[in-house]
Amino acid sequence: MARPLEGVRVLDMGTFITGPAAGMLLADLGAEVIKVEMPETGDPFRAFKGDLYSPHYQTYNRNKKSVELNTKKNPEDLAAFDELVKGADVFIQNFRPGVAERLFVDAERLQAINPRLIYADISGFGNDGPWKDRPAFDTVSQACSGFLRLLVNPHKPRVVGPAIGDAVTGFYTAYGILAALYEREKTGKGRRVETSMFEAMAHFNLDDFTHYLSVDEVMGPWSRPHVSQSYVFECADGGWVALHMSSPPKFWENLATAVGQPDMLERPEFESRPARIENYEKVIEFLAPLFAAQPRSYWEQRLAECEVPHSPVLSSKEVLDGDLAKHHRLEISGEGQRGTFRTIRNPIRFDGEIEDEVTPPPELGQHNKEILGR
């Protein structure tokens, strides 16, 4: 199988999500990623019902190795860590400012040991500035970057959805690391790659900022669905179906046929794209009862026959049980100390190859002997 980062050694001292997510992305591409953890407790994300192998931890730590080192209190551990740094290509940490120095793993020290080292430094709000000392977590990063406002129902404010800010920051960090590795091939020197959750989420929220800076429009939670003409309707059996109608008239003509309302587009709220955007709620009021009259399976077949852009709104179980995921071999598995580990494969294909091999997330200190000789 393709392993484009084979031969690249990464020391991952990240905890929770942002750092481990960046390390996992590199591991999925073939890098050797060594998770450097505190003895006995490891990554705090491990803790789960008296064990050290939580589902949260598993999500972001596949294809890695684990060693236990206390670089702050144990001189032997620090010496062993320094030996790893000498042969490493990348180091990842997501500590609050000042913590790396207390652990003796700051960029200045490590790059003095290995000038070729790519040092990835993830923070909440940057290593300087008015918020640098604040604690940062996913919801905080979404809120301060303007992104959360676009997800929350203003009539009933509730935080919804997965840890987007954490995962996105991990993606941006891996993106920066790859660029630095490429540059090092020409210069022979490492880089300090800095990413903050605030800056990552602000960039991920680029469309919102572009609308404000370009046309002085502050977007809200309904802005994008209105313009893209996106809908979710409940069906007779309680299932949901999602439509993304966009702008081509043929989609609306096909939808009129699918719902058995050939004259629908003559109604004022349907007559043009601007009219549908302006009358978004009226469009829903007209279509919702039609969808509520038939089960989801009926609408899946009917909308597919009429080539209307749609999908049933699926659970994770329904996705994996479906023909699409099975065709693309989305689920992969590997054998570990706890039996079969099941996960979702990396979506990237190289020359058409699917990466269908995975190593389960490591137990704490599983590779102490292999890597440290202990």
C-alpha positions as CSV (number, residue, x, y, z in Angstrom):
1,M,0.0,0.0,0.0
2,A,1.0,3.6,-0.5
3,R,3.0,5.1,2.4
4,P,4.1,8.5,1.2
5,L,5.4,9.5,4.6
6,E,7.2,6.3,5.3
7,G,10.6,7.1,6.9
8,V,9.3,10.2,8.7
9,R,9.5,9.9,12.5
10,V,7.1,12.0,14.5
11,L,7.1,12.6,18.3
12,D,3.6,13.3,19.3
13,M,3.3,14.8,22.8
14,G,-0.2,16.1,22.2
15,T,-3.1,15.5,24.5
16,F,-6.9,15.4,24.0
17,I,-7.6,16.2,20.3
18,T,-5.7,18.9,18.4
19,G,-2.2,17.5,18.7
20,P,-3.2,13.8,18.5
21,A,-5.4,14.6,15.4
22,A,-2.4,16.1,13.6
23,G,-0.3,13.1,14.5
24,M,-3.0,10.7,13.4
25,L,-3.2,12.3,10.0
26,L,0.5,11.9,9.5
27,A,0.4,8.3,10.8
28,D,-2.4,7.5,8.3
29,L,0.0,8.6,5.5
30,G,2.7,6.2,6.7
31,A,4.8,8.2,9.2
32,E,6.1,6.5,12.3
33,V,4.3,8.4,15.1
34,I,5.5,7.9,18.6
35,K,3.1,9.1,21.3
36,V,5.1,10.4,24.2
37,E,3.0,10.1,27.4
38,M,3.2,10.6,31.1
39,P,3.8,7.4,33.0
40,E,0.8,5.7,34.6
41,T,-1.8,8.1,33.4
42,G,-0.9,8.9,29.8
43,D,-3.0,11.2,27.6
44,P,-5.9,12.5,29.8
45,F,-8.2,11.6,27.0
46,R,-7.5,7.9,27.7
47,A,-9.4,7.8,31.0
48,F,-12.8,6.1,30.7
49,K,-14.7,4.1,33.3
50,G,-11.6,3.1,35.2
51,D,-9.7,2.2,32.1
52,L,-7.2,4.0,29.8
53,Y,-8.7,3.2,26.4
54,S,-11.7,5.5,25.9
55,P,-13.5,5.8,22.6
56,H,-12.4,9.5,22.5
57,Y,-8.8,8.4,22.7
58,Q,-9.2,5.7,20.1
59,T,-10.6,8.2,17.6
60,Y,-7.4,10.2,17.2
61,N,-4.6,7.7,18.1
62,R,-4.6,4.9,15.6
63,N,-1.5,3.8,13.7
64,K,0.7,5.1,16.5
65,K,3.2,3.8,19.1
66,S,3.3,4.7,22.8
67,V,6.1,5.3,25.2
68,E,6.1,6.6,28.8
69,L,8.5,9.5,29.6
70,N,8.4,12.1,32.4
71,T,10.7,14.8,30.9
72,K,10.0,17.2,33.8
73,K,10.9,15.1,36.8
74,N,13.1,12.2,35.6
75,P,16.5,13.1,34.2
76,E,16.9,9.6,32.6
77,D,13.6,10.1,30.8
78,L,14.7,13.5,29.6
79,A,17.9,12.0,28.3
80,A,16.0,9.2,26.5
81,F,13.6,11.8,25.0
82,D,16.6,13.8,23.7
83,E,17.9,10.7,22.0
84,L,14.5,10.4,20.2
85,V,14.7,14.0,19.2
86,K,18.0,13.5,17.5
87,G,16.4,11.1,15.0
88,A,13.0,12.7,14.7
89,D,11.6,14.7,11.8
90,V,8.6,16.3,13.6
91,F,7.6,17.1,17.1
92,I,3.9,18.0,18.0
93,Q,2.6,19.6,21.2
94,N,-0.6,21.4,22.1
95,F,0.3,22.8,25.6
96,R,-0.7,26.1,26.9
97,P,2.0,28.8,26.6
98,G,4.9,28.2,29.0
99,V,4.2,24.5,29.7
100,A,6.6,23.2,27.0
101,E,9.4,25.1,28.7
102,R,8.6,23.6,32.1
103,L,8.7,20.1,30.5
104,F,12.0,20.9,28.7
105,V,10.4,20.4,25.3
106,D,10.3,23.9,24.0
107,A,11.2,24.7,20.3
108,E,14.5,26.5,21.1
109,R,15.9,23.6,23.1
110,L,14.7,20.8,20.8
111,Q,15.9,22.5,17.6
112,A,19.2,23.1,19.2
113,I,19.5,19.3,19.5
114,N,18.2,18.7,16.0
115,P,18.2,21.7,13.6
116,R,16.2,19.7,11.0
117,L,13.3,19.2,13.4
118,I,9.8,20.5,12.4
119,Y,8.4,21.8,15.7
120,A,4.6,22.0,15.6
121,D,3.2,24.2,18.3
122,I,-0.6,24.3,18.8
123,S,-2.2,26.8,21.2
124,G,-5.7,28.1,22.0
125,F,-5.2,31.7,21.1
126,G,-1.5,32.0,20.1
127,N,1.7,32.4,22.1
128,D,1.3,36.1,22.4
129,G,-1.6,38.5,22.6
130,P,-4.4,39.3,25.0
131,W,-5.8,35.8,25.3
132,K,-2.6,33.7,25.3
133,D,-3.1,32.5,28.9
134,R,-6.7,31.6,28.6
135,P,-7.8,27.9,28.6
136,A,-9.2,26.9,25.2
137,F,-11.5,24.0,24.3
138,D,-13.5,23.2,21.2
139,T,-16.6,25.2,22.0
140,V,-14.6,28.2,23.0
141,S,-12.7,28.2,19.7
142,Q,-15.9,27.9,17.7
143,A,-17.5,30.8,19.6
144,C,-14.6,33.2,19.5
145,S,-14.0,32.7,15.8
146,G,-17.6,33.5,14.9
147,F,-18.3,29.9,13.8
148,L,-20.6,28.8,16.6
149,R,-23.1,31.5,15.9
150,L,-23.7,29.9,12.5
151,L,-24.7,26.6,14.1
152,V,-26.9,27.6,17.0
153,N,-30.6,28.0,16.7
154,P,-31.2,31.6,17.9
155,H,-34.6,30.7,19.3
156,K,-33.2,27.9,21.5
157,P,-29.4,28.3,21.9
158,R,-27.7,25.0,22.4
159,V,-24.2,23.8,21.5
160,V,-24.6,21.1,18.8
161,G,-22.4,18.8,16.8
162,P,-19.0,17.2,17.1
163,A,-15.6,18.8,18.2
164,I,-15.1,20.7,14.9
165,G,-12.7,23.3,16.3
166,D,-10.4,20.6,17.7
167,A,-10.4,18.4,14.6
168,V,-10.0,21.3,12.2
169,T,-7.0,22.7,14.1
170,G,-5.4,19.2,13.9
171,F,-6.0,19.3,10.1
172,Y,-4.4,22.7,9.7
173,T,-1.4,21.7,11.8
174,A,-0.8,18.6,9.7
175,Y,-1.1,20.8,6.6
176,G,1.6,23.1,7.9
177,I,3.8,20.2,8.9
178,L,3.7,18.8,5.4
179,A,4.6,22.2,3.9
180,A,7.6,22.5,6.3
181,L,8.8,18.9,5.5
182,Y,8.7,19.8,1.8
183,E,10.6,23.0,2.3
184,R,13.2,21.1,4.4
185,E,14.1,19.0,1.4
186,K,15.4,22.2,-0.2
187,T,16.9,24.0,2.8
188,G,17.9,21.2,5.2
189,K,16.5,23.3,8.1
190,G,13.5,22.7,10.3
191,R,10.7,25.1,11.0
192,R,8.5,26.1,13.9
193,V,4.9,25.6,12.7
194,E,2.5,27.5,14.9
195,T,-1.3,27.0,14.9
196,S,-3.9,28.4,17.2
197,M,-7.4,27.1,17.5
198,F,-8.7,30.7,17.2
199,E,-6.9,31.3,13.9
200,A,-7.7,27.8,12.5
201,M,-11.4,28.2,13.1
202,A,-11.4,31.8,11.8
203,H,-9.9,30.6,8.5
204,F,-12.3,27.6,8.4
205,N,-15.1,30.3,8.8
206,L,-13.7,32.1,5.7
207,D,-17.0,32.4,3.9
208,D,-18.5,34.3,6.8
209,F,-15.7,36.8,6.9
210,T,-15.6,37.2,3.2
211,H,-19.2,38.2,3.1
212,Y,-18.6,40.8,5.8
213,L,-15.4,42.2,4.3
214,S,-16.8,42.2,0.7
215,V,-20.4,43.3,1.0
216,D,-20.7,44.2,4.7
217,E,-23.0,41.3,5.4
218,V,-22.9,39.5,8.8
219,M,-24.1,36.0,8.2
220,G,-26.3,34.1,10.5
221,P,-27.4,30.4,11.0
222,W,-29.9,30.7,8.2
223,S,-27.8,32.5,5.7
224,R,-26.1,29.6,4.0
225,P,-29.1,27.3,3.9
226,H,-31.3,30.0,2.4
227,V,-28.8,30.8,-0.4
228,S,-27.9,27.2,-1.1
229,Q,-31.5,26.2,-0.8
230,S,-30.8,23.4,1.6
231,Y,-33.7,21.6,3.4
232,V,-34.4,18.8,5.8
233,F,-37.9,17.2,5.9
234,E,-39.4,14.7,8.2
235,C,-41.1,11.7,6.6
236,A,-44.1,9.6,7.6
237,D,-42.0,7.1,9.5
238,G,-40.0,9.7,11.4
239,G,-37.0,9.5,9.2
240,W,-35.5,12.6,7.7
241,V,-34.4,13.4,4.1
242,A,-32.0,16.3,3.2
243,L,-32.2,18.2,-0.1
244,H,-29.6,20.6,-1.6
245,M,-31.3,22.3,-4.4
246,S,-28.8,25.0,-5.3
247,S,-29.5,27.2,-8.4
248,P,-30.1,25.0,-11.5
249,P,-33.8,25.3,-12.4
250,K,-33.9,21.6,-13.5
251,F,-33.5,20.5,-9.8
252,W,-36.7,22.3,-8.9
253,E,-38.5,21.1,-12.0
254,N,-37.5,17.5,-11.0
255,L,-38.6,18.1,-7.4
256,A,-42.0,19.3,-8.6
257,T,-42.4,16.0,-10.5
258,A,-41.1,13.9,-7.6
259,V,-43.6,15.4,-5.1
260,G,-46.5,15.2,-7.6
261,Q,-47.0,19.0,-7.9
262,P,-46.3,19.9,-11.5
263,D,-47.7,23.4,-11.0
264,M,-45.6,24.1,-7.9
265,L,-43.2,26.4,-9.7
266,E,-46.0,28.7,-10.7
267,R,-46.6,29.6,-7.0
268,P,-45.1,33.1,-6.1
269,E,-42.7,31.6,-3.5
270,F,-41.3,29.1,-6.1
271,E,-41.2,31.2,-9.3
272,S,-37.5,32.1,-9.1
273,R,-34.3,31.5,-7.1
274,P,-34.6,35.0,-5.5
275,A,-38.2,34.3,-4.6
276,R,-37.3,30.9,-3.0
277,I,-34.6,32.6,-1.0
278,E,-36.9,35.4,0.1
279,N,-39.7,32.9,1.0
280,Y,-37.6,30.1,2.4
281,E,-40.1,29.4,5.3
282,K,-43.1,29.4,2.9
283,V,-41.3,26.9,0.7
284,I,-40.9,24.7,3.8
285,E,-44.5,25.1,4.7
286,F,-45.6,23.9,1.3
287,L,-43.2,21.0,1.0
288,A,-43.2,19.7,4.6
289,P,-46.7,18.1,4.5
290,L,-45.9,16.4,1.2
291,F,-42.8,14.7,2.7
292,A,-44.7,13.8,5.9
293,A,-47.2,11.8,3.9
294,Q,-44.7,9.1,2.8
295,P,-42.0,7.1,4.6
296,R,-38.3,7.9,4.0
297,S,-37.8,4.8,1.8
298,Y,-40.4,6.1,-0.6
299,W,-38.7,9.5,-0.9
300,E,-35.3,7.9,-1.4
301,Q,-36.5,6.0,-4.4
302,R,-38.7,8.8,-5.8
303,L,-36.0,11.5,-5.5
304,A,-33.4,9.3,-7.0
305,E,-35.6,8.4,-9.9
306,C,-36.1,12.2,-10.6
307,E,-32.4,13.1,-10.1
308,V,-33.1,15.5,-7.2
309,P,-29.9,16.1,-5.1
310,H,-30.8,14.5,-1.8
311,S,-29.8,12.0,0.8
312,P,-31.5,10.3,3.8
313,V,-30.2,11.8,7.0
314,L,-28.3,8.7,8.3
315,S,-26.9,7.6,11.6
316,S,-23.4,6.2,11.8
317,K,-24.8,2.7,11.9
318,E,-27.0,3.3,8.8
319,V,-24.0,4.7,6.9
320,L,-21.8,1.7,7.6
321,D,-24.7,-0.7,6.8
322,G,-25.4,1.0,3.5
323,D,-24.3,0.1,0.0
324,L,-22.2,3.3,-0.5
325,A,-19.9,2.7,2.5
326,K,-19.6,-1.0,1.7
327,H,-18.7,-0.3,-2.0
328,H,-16.0,2.2,-0.9
329,R,-14.8,-0.1,1.9
330,L,-15.1,2.7,4.4
331,E,-14.8,0.5,7.5
332,I,-11.5,-1.1,8.2
333,S,-10.2,-3.1,11.1
334,G,-7.0,-4.3,12.7
335,E,-6.1,-6.8,15.5
336,G,-4.7,-5.5,18.8
337,Q,-4.3,-6.5,22.4
338,R,-8.0,-5.9,23.0
339,G,-9.2,-7.8,20.0
340,T,-10.5,-6.3,16.8
341,F,-10.3,-2.5,16.4
342,R,-12.8,-1.1,13.9
343,T,-12.6,2.4,12.4
344,I,-13.0,4.4,9.2
345,R,-10.2,4.5,6.7
346,N,-8.2,7.5,5.5
347,P,-10.2,9.0,2.6
348,I,-7.1,9.7,0.4
349,R,-6.3,7.3,-2.4
350,F,-2.9,7.2,-4.1
351,D,-3.1,5.8,-7.7
352,G,-6.5,4.4,-6.9
353,E,-5.3,2.4,-3.9
354,I,-7.4,2.2,-0.8
355,E,-5.5,2.1,2.5
356,D,-7.3,-0.7,4.3
357,E,-4.7,-1.6,6.9
358,V,-4.8,0.0,10.4
359,T,-2.9,-0.5,13.7
360,P,-5.1,-0.2,16.8
361,P,-4.4,2.8,19.1
362,P,-1.5,1.7,21.4
363,E,-1.9,0.8,25.1
364,L,0.0,3.1,27.4
365,G,3.7,2.4,27.1
366,Q,3.1,-0.5,24.7
367,H,6.3,0.3,22.8
368,N,8.6,1.2,25.7
369,K,10.8,-1.9,25.1
370,E,10.9,-1.5,21.3
371,I,11.8,2.2,21.3
372,L,13.4,2.9,24.7
373,G,14.9,-0.6,25.4
374,R,12.9,-0.8,28.6
